[in-house]
Amino acid sequence: MPTKRRSPLSISVIAAAALFGLGACEMVQQQMGIEDQAAKAARLDADGRAVGGACRQSGRAIEDCYSIYSWLPKAPIYEGWRDMDAYMRENKLETVEPQLPPIAAPGSRKRTPTPEETAAAAKAGKKDSEKR
């Protein structure tokens, strides 16, 4: 049985389609917000080191830093804190007091009351003040 040979043009078209398909996977992942695991681990490591260093510079205890930034891995936070501690000791630097309160962890925001709940609370407050 004779084999059918493909033309160089058809091979080029098939190769181009395959390359486009493989390249599109990354584009689709970016559009959907899917992050590569290695990139995410590297980002969390860098964020943890930066947070640890900032916590040490502001005079926060490492335990406070762990609890405030609970979504970050502890090992990079500790490494950043330790590196900043060594740097500050070598250069005889003082701590810098933070001017703002620490940020809240993701997902721990207080729920804002609905207008109906606010009105009900105001009515309850009036009734309590009338009783006194």
C-alpha positions in Angstrom: 0.0 0.0 0.0 1.6 3.3 -1.0 2.1 5.9 1.6 0.7 9.4 1.0 3.4 12.1 1.4 2.3 15.4 2.9 3.4 18.6 1.3 5.8 21.0 3.1 3.0 23.6 3.3 0.7 21.3 5.1 3.4 20.3 7.5 4.1 24.0 8.2 0.4 24.7 8.8 0.1 21.8 11.2 3.3 22.9 13.1 2.1 26.5 13.3 -1.3 25.3 14.6 0.4 23.1 17.3 2.7 26.0 18.4 -0.2 28.4 18.6 -2.2 25.9 20.6 0.6 25.4 23.1 1.1 29.1 23.4 -2.5 29.8 23.9 -2.6 27.6 27.0 -0.6 30.2 28.9 -2.7 33.0 27.6 -5.9 31.2 28.7 -4.4 30.6 32.2 -3.5 34.3 32.5 -7.0 35.3 31.4 -8.6 32.9 33.9 -6.3 34.0 36.7 -4.6 30.7 37.1 -1.1 31.1 38.4 1.9 28.8 37.9 2.7 27.0 41.2 6.4 27.7 40.9 5.8 31.4 40.3 3.3 31.5 43.1 5.8 29.9 45.5 8.5 32.3 44.4 6.2 35.3 44.9 5.1 34.1 48.4 8.7 33.6 49.4 9.7 37.1 48.3 6.6 38.6 50.0 7.4 36.7 53.2 11.0 38.0 53.3 9.9 41.5 52.7 7.2 41.4 55.4 9.6 39.8 57.8 12.2 42.5 57.2 9.6 45.2 57.6 8.3 43.7 60.8 11.8 43.7 62.3 12.5 47.2 61.2 9.2 48.4 62.8 10.0 46.6 66.1 7.3 43.9 65.8 7.8 40.6 67.5 8.1 37.7 65.1 5.0 36.1 66.6 3.0 39.2 65.9 4.2 39.2 62.4 3.1 35.6 61.9 -0.4 36.3 63.2 -0.9 39.5 61.2 0.3 38.0 58.0 -1.0 34.5 58.5 -1.6 33.9 54.8 2.2 34.0 54.1 4.5 31.0 54.9 6.3 31.4 58.2 9.8 30.3 57.0 10.3 33.3 54.6 8.9 35.7 57.2 11.5 34.4 59.7 14.3 34.6 57.2 13.4 38.2 56.3 13.1 39.1 60.0 16.5 37.5 60.9 18.3 39.1 57.9 16.9 42.6 58.9 17.9 42.0 62.5 21.5 41.2 61.5 21.6 44.2 59.2 20.2 46.5 61.9 22.7 45.3 64.5 25.7 45.6 62.1 24.7 49.2 61.2 23.4 50.2 64.7 20.0 51.2 63.4 17.0 51.9 65.6 13.5 50.6 65.0 11.1 52.8 63.1 7.7 52.9 64.8 4.8 52.2 62.4 2.5 55.1 61.7 -0.5 53.0 60.5 -2.1 50.0 62.1 -1.4 46.6 60.5 -3.5 45.5 57.6 -6.2 42.9 58.1 -5.7 39.5 56.7 -7.6 38.7 53.4 -11.2 37.5 54.1 -11.2 38.9 57.7 -12.9 42.2 56.9 -15.8 43.1 59.1 -19.1 42.9 57.3 -20.7 46.2 56.7 -24.3 46.3 58.0 -27.2 46.7 55.5 -29.3 49.9 55.7 -32.1 47.9 57.4 -29.7 46.6 60.1 -28.4 50.1 60.6 -32.0 51.5 61.0 -32.9 48.7 63.4 -29.8 49.4 65.5 -30.7 53.1 65.6 -34.2 52.3 66.8 -32.9 50.0 69.5 -30.5 52.8 70.6 -33.4 55.3 70.9 -35.5 52.9 72.9 -32.6 52.3 75.3 -32.0 56.0 75.8 -35.7 56.7 76.4 -35.8 54.1 79.2 -33.0 55.9 81.1 
